[in-house]
Amino acid sequence: MAEGFRTIAVKKCIGDRVPGAVAWNLFDIDAKFADVESTDRCVDYLNAVGKN
């Protein structure tokens, strides 16, 4: 973040014993620190890097 890069948090890689806590934390992360994305979207992005 200090260098201007935005972190990507993959939804399926974040968990907790309390499902409601996960939903709230993902909301908070997305609002403040990172882009919360699906696995498929992240894989598609990584496959496209450097192809343009």
PDB file of N, CA, C and O in Angstrom:
ATOM      1  N   MET A   1       0.815  -1.182   0.000  1.00  0.00           N
ATOM      2  CA  MET A   1       0.000   0.000   0.000  1.00  0.00           C
ATOM      3  C   MET A   1       0.866   1.256   0.000  1.00  0.00           C
ATOM      4  O   MET A   1       0.510   2.250  -0.634  1.00  0.00           O
ATOM      5  N   ALA A   2       1.987   1.225   0.695  1.00  0.00           N
ATOM      6  CA  ALA A   2       2.844   2.402   0.772  1.00  0.00           C
ATOM      7  C   ALA A   2       3.414   2.774  -0.592  1.00  0.00           C
ATOM      8  O   ALA A   2       3.728   3.940  -0.832  1.00  0.00           O
ATOM      9  N   GLU A   3       3.552   1.807  -1.481  1.00  0.00           N
ATOM     10  CA  GLU A   3       4.088   2.057  -2.817  1.00  0.00           C
ATOM     11  C   GLU A   3       2.993   2.316  -3.843  1.00  0.00           C
ATOM     12  O   GLU A   3       3.285   2.472  -5.029  1.00  0.00           O
ATOM     13  N   GLY A   4       1.739   2.365  -3.406  1.00  0.00           N
ATOM     14  CA  GLY A   4       0.647   2.667  -4.315  1.00  0.00           C
ATOM     15  C   GLY A   4      -0.025   1.455  -4.934  1.00  0.00           C
ATOM     16  O   GLY A   4      -0.893   1.598  -5.795  1.00  0.00           O
ATOM     17  N   PHE A   5       0.362   0.280  -4.511  1.00  0.00           N
ATOM     18  CA  PHE A   5      -0.266  -0.934  -5.023  1.00  0.00           C
ATOM     19  C   PHE A   5      -1.453  -1.306  -4.139  1.00  0.00           C
ATOM     20  O   PHE A   5      -1.404  -1.147  -2.919  1.00  0.00           O
ATOM     21  N   ARG A   6      -2.505  -1.796  -4.759  1.00  0.00           N
ATOM     22  CA  ARG A   6      -3.684  -2.231  -3.999  1.00  0.00           C
ATOM     23  C   ARG A   6      -3.648  -3.749  -3.897  1.00  0.00           C
ATOM     24  O   ARG A   6      -3.485  -4.435  -4.906  1.00  0.00           O
ATOM     25  N   THR A   7      -3.795  -4.265  -2.714  1.00  0.00           N
ATOM     26  CA  THR A   7      -3.765  -5.698  -2.449  1.00  0.00           C
ATOM     27  C   THR A   7      -5.037  -6.362  -2.958  1.00  0.00           C
ATOM     28  O   THR A   7      -6.105  -5.750  -2.960  1.00  0.00           O
ATOM     29  N   ILE A   8      -4.920  -7.609  -3.388  1.00  0.00           N
ATOM     30  CA  ILE A   8      -6.083  -8.412  -3.768  1.00  0.00           C
ATOM     31  C   ILE A   8      -6.251  -9.504  -2.718  1.00  0.00           C
ATOM     32  O   ILE A   8      -5.315 -10.251  -2.434  1.00  0.00           O
ATOM     33  N   ALA A   9      -7.435  -9.592  -2.150  1.00  0.00           N
ATOM     34  CA  ALA A   9      -7.766 -10.644  -1.187  1.00  0.00           C
ATOM     35  C   ALA A   9      -8.731 -11.607  -1.879  1.00  0.00           C
ATOM     36  O   ALA A   9      -9.801 -11.198  -2.332  1.00  0.00           O
ATOM     37  N   VAL A  10      -8.358 -12.865  -1.958  1.00  0.00           N
ATOM     38  CA  VAL A  10      -9.192 -13.873  -2.610  1.00  0.00           C
ATOM     39  C   VAL A  10     -10.208 -14.401  -1.592  1.00  0.00           C
ATOM     40  O   VAL A  10      -9.833 -14.927  -0.544  1.00  0.00           O
ATOM     41  N   LYS A  11     -11.499 -14.253  -1.913  1.00  0.00           N
ATOM     42  CA  LYS A  11     -12.580 -14.600  -0.971  1.00  0.00           C
ATOM     43  C   LYS A  11     -12.440 -15.998  -0.383  1.00  0.00           C
ATOM     44  O   LYS A  11     -12.583 -16.178   0.826  1.00  0.00           O
ATOM     45  N   LYS A  12     -12.163 -16.982  -1.218  1.00  0.00           N
ATOM     46  CA  LYS A  12     -12.115 -18.380  -0.760  1.00  0.00           C
ATOM     47  C   LYS A  12     -10.881 -18.680   0.087  1.00  0.00           C
ATOM     48  O   LYS A  12     -10.780 -19.759   0.670  1.00  0.00           O
ATOM     49  N   CYS A  13      -9.949 -17.740   0.159  1.00  0.00           N
ATOM     50  CA  CYS A  13      -8.730 -17.954   0.941  1.00  0.00           C
ATOM     51  C   CYS A  13      -8.821 -17.352   2.342  1.00  0.00           C
ATOM     52  O   CYS A  13      -7.860 -17.397   3.110  1.00  0.00           O
ATOM     53  N   ILE A  14      -9.981 -16.790   2.664  1.00  0.00           N
ATOM     54  CA  ILE A  14     -10.166 -16.140   3.954  1.00  0.00           C
ATOM     55  C   ILE A  14     -11.295 -16.850   4.686  1.00  0.00           C
ATOM     56  O   ILE A  14     -12.379 -17.048   4.137  1.00  0.00           O
ATOM     57  N   GLY A  15     -11.037 -17.220   5.895  1.00  0.00           N
ATOM     58  CA  GLY A  15     -12.060 -17.961   6.620  1.00  0.00           C
ATOM     59  C   GLY A  15     -12.034 -17.679   8.108  1.00  0.00           C
ATOM     60  O   GLY A  15     -11.104 -17.071   8.638  1.00  0.00           O
ATOM     61  N   ASP A  16     -13.076 -18.136   8.755  1.00  0.00           N
ATOM     62  CA  ASP A  16     -13.216 -18.008  10.201  1.00  0.00           C
ATOM     63  C   ASP A  16     -14.226 -19.054  10.636  1.00  0.00           C
ATOM     64  O   ASP A  16     -14.957 -19.589   9.804  1.00  0.00           O
ATOM     65  N   ARG A  17     -14.277 -19.345  11.894  1.00  0.00           N
ATOM     66  CA  ARG A  17     -15.271 -20.303  12.400  1.00  0.00           C
ATOM     67  C   ARG A  17     -16.672 -19.722  12.398  1.00  0.00           C
ATOM     68  O   ARG A  17     -17.654 -20.462  12.449  1.00  0.00           O
ATOM     69  N   VAL A  18     -16.770 -18.397  12.340  1.00  0.00           N
ATOM     70  CA  VAL A  18     -18.060 -17.717  12.382  1.00  0.00           C
ATOM     71  C   VAL A  18     -18.317 -17.066  11.018  1.00  0.00           C
ATOM     72  O   VAL A  18     -17.694 -16.057  10.686  1.00  0.00           O
ATOM     73  N   PRO A  19     -19.241 -17.645  10.224  1.00  0.00           N
ATOM     74  CA  PRO A  19     -19.475 -17.110   8.871  1.00  0.00           C
ATOM     75  C   PRO A  19     -19.812 -15.620   8.838  1.00  0.00           C
ATOM     76  O   PRO A  19     -19.365 -14.915   7.933  1.00  0.00           O
ATOM     77  N   GLY A  20     -20.574 -15.136   9.782  1.00  0.00           N
ATOM     78  CA  GLY A  20     -20.899 -13.711   9.810  1.00  0.00           C
ATOM     79  C   GLY A  20     -19.668 -12.837   9.987  1.00  0.00           C
ATOM     80  O   GLY A  20     -19.595 -11.734   9.444  1.00  0.00           O
ATOM     81  N   ALA A  21     -18.710 -13.331  10.742  1.00  0.00           N
ATOM     82  CA  ALA A  21     -17.466 -12.582  10.938  1.00  0.00           C
ATOM     83  C   ALA A  21     -16.702 -12.480   9.630  1.00  0.00           C
ATOM     84  O   ALA A  21     -16.117 -11.437   9.338  1.00  0.00           O
ATOM     85  N   VAL A  22     -16.696 -13.537   8.842  1.00  0.00           N
ATOM     86  CA  VAL A  22     -16.008 -13.525   7.552  1.00  0.00           C
ATOM     87  C   VAL A  22     -16.640 -12.484   6.636  1.00  0.00           C
ATOM     88  O   VAL A  22     -15.936 -11.682   6.021  1.00  0.00           O
ATOM     89  N   ALA A  23     -17.957 -12.495   6.546  1.00  0.00           N
ATOM     90  CA  ALA A  23     -18.645 -11.540   5.668  1.00  0.00           C
ATOM     91  C   ALA A  23     -18.333 -10.104   6.082  1.00  0.00           C
ATOM     92  O   ALA A  23     -18.039  -9.261   5.234  1.00  0.00           O
ATOM     93  N   TRP A  24     -18.394  -9.832   7.364  1.00  0.00           N
ATOM     94  CA  TRP A  24     -18.116  -8.477   7.831  1.00  0.00           C
ATOM     95  C   TRP A  24     -16.661  -8.098   7.569  1.00  0.00           C
ATOM     96  O   TRP A  24     -16.386  -6.992   7.105  1.00  0.00           O
ATOM     97  N   ASN A  25     -15.725  -9.007   7.862  1.00  0.00           N
ATOM     98  CA  ASN A  25     -14.309  -8.700   7.657  1.00  0.00           C
ATOM     99  C   ASN A  25     -13.988  -8.488   6.182  1.00  0.00           C
ATOM    100  O   ASN A  25     -13.191  -7.613   5.844  1.00  0.00           O
ATOM    101  N   LEU A  26     -14.599  -9.279   5.300  1.00  0.00           N
ATOM    102  CA  LEU A  26     -14.380  -9.075   3.863  1.00  0.00           C
ATOM    103  C   LEU A  26     -14.912  -7.713   3.427  1.00  0.00           C
ATOM    104  O   LEU A  26     -14.279  -7.026   2.625  1.00  0.00           O
ATOM    105  N   PHE A  27     -16.065  -7.325   3.949  1.00  0.00           N
ATOM    106  CA  PHE A  27     -16.618  -6.003   3.661  1.00  0.00           C
ATOM    107  C   PHE A  27     -15.643  -4.921   4.105  1.00  0.00           C
ATOM    108  O   PHE A  27     -15.370  -3.979   3.361  1.00  0.00           O
ATOM    109  N   ASP A  28     -15.127  -5.056   5.302  1.00  0.00           N
ATOM    110  CA  ASP A  28     -14.208  -4.075   5.867  1.00  0.00           C
ATOM    111  C   ASP A  28     -12.898  -4.030   5.077  1.00  0.00           C
ATOM    112  O   ASP A  28     -12.391  -2.950   4.773  1.00  0.00           O
ATOM    113  N   ILE A  29     -12.358  -5.189   4.751  1.00  0.00           N
ATOM    114  CA  ILE A  29     -11.127  -5.258   3.960  1.00  0.00           C
ATOM    115  C   ILE A  29     -11.325  -4.579   2.610  1.00  0.00           C
ATOM    116  O   ILE A  29     -10.477  -3.804   2.168  1.00  0.00           O
ATOM    117  N   ASP A  30     -12.455  -4.876   1.952  1.00  0.00           N
ATOM    118  CA  ASP A  30     -12.736  -4.306   0.639  1.00  0.00           C
ATOM    119  C   ASP A  30     -12.875  -2.786   0.710  1.00  0.00           C
ATOM    120  O   ASP A  30     -12.476  -2.080  -0.217  1.00  0.00           O
ATOM    121  N   ALA A  31     -13.431  -2.290   1.791  1.00  0.00           N
ATOM    122  CA  ALA A  31     -13.628  -0.851   1.939  1.00  0.00           C
ATOM    123  C   ALA A  31     -12.331  -0.099   2.254  1.00  0.00           C
ATOM    124  O   ALA A  31     -12.185   1.066   1.885  1.00  0.00           O
ATOM    125  N   LYS A  32     -11.390  -0.763   2.935  1.00  0.00           N
ATOM    126  CA  LYS A  32     -10.229  -0.032   3.447  1.00  0.00           C
ATOM    127  C   LYS A  32      -8.882  -0.430   2.841  1.00  0.00           C
ATOM    128  O   LYS A  32      -8.052   0.433   2.557  1.00  0.00           O
ATOM    129  N   PHE A  33      -8.662  -1.734   2.643  1.00  0.00           N
ATOM    130  CA  PHE A  33      -7.294  -2.178   2.411  1.00  0.00           C
ATOM    131  C   PHE A  33      -7.030  -2.894   1.096  1.00  0.00           C
ATOM    132  O   PHE A  33      -5.911  -2.841   0.584  1.00  0.00           O
ATOM    133  N   ALA A  34      -8.020  -3.552   0.545  1.00  0.00           N
ATOM    134  CA  ALA A  34      -7.763  -4.443  -0.578  1.00  0.00           C
ATOM    135  C   ALA A  34      -9.007  -4.582  -1.450  1.00  0.00           C
ATOM    136  O   ALA A  34     -10.105  -4.186  -1.058  1.00  0.00           O
ATOM    137  N   ASP A  35      -8.819  -5.143  -2.619  1.00  0.00           N
ATOM    138  CA  ASP A  35      -9.935  -5.524  -3.474  1.00  0.00           C
ATOM    139  C   ASP A  35     -10.252  -6.984  -3.193  1.00  0.00           C
ATOM    140  O   ASP A  35      -9.401  -7.848  -3.404  1.00  0.00           O
ATOM    141  N   VAL A  36     -11.432  -7.270  -2.730  1.00  0.00           N
ATOM    142  CA  VAL A  36     -11.848  -8.637  -2.445  1.00  0.00           C
ATOM    143  C   VAL A  36     -12.452  -9.200  -3.728  1.00  0.00           C
ATOM    144  O   VAL A  36     -13.446  -8.681  -4.237  1.00  0.00           O
ATOM    145  N   GLU A  37     -11.843 -10.269  -4.246  1.00  0.00           N
ATOM    146  CA  GLU A  37     -12.237 -10.831  -5.538  1.00  0.00           C
ATOM    147  C   GLU A  37     -12.419 -12.338  -5.439  1.00  0.00           C
ATOM    148  O   GLU A  37     -11.936 -12.978  -4.505  1.00  0.00           O
ATOM    149  N   SER A  38     -13.123 -12.891  -6.418  1.00  0.00           N
ATOM    150  CA  SER A  38     -13.319 -14.344  -6.485  1.00  0.00           C
ATOM    151  C   SER A  38     -12.051 -15.017  -7.023  1.00  0.00           C
ATOM    152  O   SER A  38     -11.196 -14.374  -7.633  1.00  0.00           O
ATOM    153  N   THR A  39     -11.957 -16.309  -6.784  1.00  0.00           N
ATOM    154  CA  THR A  39     -10.830 -17.081  -7.294  1.00  0.00           C
ATOM    155  C   THR A  39     -10.776 -17.020  -8.816  1.00  0.00           C
ATOM    156  O   THR A  39      -9.711 -16.807  -9.395  1.00  0.00           O
ATOM    157  N   ASP A  40     -11.923 -17.206  -9.463  1.00  0.00           N
ATOM    158  CA  ASP A  40     -11.960 -17.193 -10.927  1.00  0.00           C
ATOM    159  C   ASP A  40     -11.472 -15.873 -11.493  1.00  0.00           C
ATOM    160  O   ASP A  40     -10.708 -15.852 -12.458  1.00  0.00           O
ATOM    161  N   ARG A  41     -11.904 -14.787 -10.908  1.00  0.00           N
ATOM    162  CA  ARG A  41     -11.481 -13.475 -11.415  1.00  0.00           C
ATOM    163  C   ARG A  41      -9.979 -13.281 -11.230  1.00  0.00           C
ATOM    164  O   ARG A  41      -9.324 -12.709 -12.102  1.00  0.00           O
ATOM    165  N   CYS A  42      -9.427 -13.742 -10.125  1.00  0.00           N
ATOM    166  CA  CYS A  42      -7.987 -13.622  -9.886  1.00  0.00           C
ATOM    167  C   CYS A  42      -7.194 -14.486 -10.864  1.00  0.00           C
ATOM    168  O   CYS A  42      -6.175 -14.046 -11.396  1.00  0.00           O
ATOM    169  N   VAL A  43      -7.651 -15.696 -11.099  1.00  0.00           N
ATOM    170  CA  VAL A  43      -6.964 -16.594 -12.039  1.00  0.00           C
ATOM    171  C   VAL A  43      -7.035 -15.995 -13.455  1.00  0.00           C
ATOM    172  O   VAL A  43      -6.040 -16.007 -14.179  1.00  0.00           O
ATOM    173  N   ASP A  44      -8.192 -15.479 -13.845  1.00  0.00           N
ATOM    174  CA  ASP A  44      -8.319 -14.851 -15.165  1.00  0.00           C
ATOM    175  C   ASP A  44      -7.357 -13.683 -15.298  1.00  0.00           C
ATOM    176  O   ASP A  44      -6.711 -13.516 -16.332  1.00  0.00           O
ATOM    177  N   TYR A  45      -7.266 -12.882 -14.259  1.00  0.00           N
ATOM    178  CA  TYR A  45      -6.342 -11.737 -14.271  1.00  0.00           C
ATOM    179  C   TYR A  45      -4.897 -12.208 -14.421  1.00  0.00           C
ATOM    180  O   TYR A  45      -4.154 -11.686 -15.252  1.00  0.00           O
ATOM    181  N   LEU A  46      -4.505 -13.185 -13.624  1.00  0.00           N
ATOM    182  CA  LEU A  46      -3.121 -13.670 -13.696  1.00  0.00           C
ATOM    183  C   LEU A  46      -2.805 -14.303 -15.055  1.00  0.00           C
ATOM    184  O   LEU A  46      -1.689 -14.172 -15.557  1.00  0.00           O
ATOM    185  N   ASN A  47      -3.774 -14.977 -15.639  1.00  0.00           N
ATOM    186  CA  ASN A  47      -3.558 -15.535 -16.975  1.00  0.00           C
ATOM    187  C   ASN A  47      -3.416 -14.463 -18.042  1.00  0.00           C
ATOM    188  O   ASN A  47      -2.765 -14.683 -19.063  1.00  0.00           O
ATOM    189  N   ALA A  48      -4.018 -13.311 -17.813  1.00  0.00           N
ATOM    190  CA  ALA A  48      -3.979 -12.230 -18.802  1.00  0.00           C
ATOM    191  C   ALA A  48      -2.755 -11.326 -18.657  1.00  0.00           C
ATOM    192  O   ALA A  48      -2.412 -10.602 -19.591  1.00  0.00           O
ATOM    193  N   VAL A  49      -2.099 -11.358 -17.509  1.00  0.00           N
ATOM    194  CA  VAL A  49      -0.944 -10.487 -17.287  1.00  0.00           C
ATOM    195  C   VAL A  49       0.137 -10.790 -18.318  1.00  0.00           C
ATOM    196  O   VAL A  49       0.535 -11.939 -18.512  1.00  0.00           O
ATOM    197  N   GLY A  50       0.592  -9.748 -18.959  1.00  0.00           N
ATOM    198  CA  GLY A  50       1.676  -9.892 -19.929  1.00  0.00           C
ATOM    199  C   GLY A  50       1.241 -10.314 -21.325  1.00  0.00           C
ATOM    200  O   GLY A  50       2.081 -10.395 -22.221  1.00  0.00           O
ATOM    201  N   LYS A  51      -0.033 -10.584 -21.539  1.00  0.00           N
ATOM    202  CA  LYS A  51      -0.490 -11.007 -22.856  1.00  0.00           C
ATOM    203  C   LYS A  51      -0.843  -9.835 -23.751  1.00  0.00           C
ATOM    204  O   LYS A  51      -1.021 -10.009 -24.957  1.00  0.00           O
ATOM    205  N   ASN A  52      -0.949  -8.639 -23.175  1.00  0.00           N
ATOM    206  CA  ASN A  52      -1.327  -7.458 -23.969  1.00  0.00           C
ATOM    207  C   ASN A  52      -0.137  -6.756 -24.521  1.00  0.00           C
ATOM    208  O   ASN A  52      -0.281  -5.746 -25.210  1.00  0.00           O
TER     209      ASN A  52
END
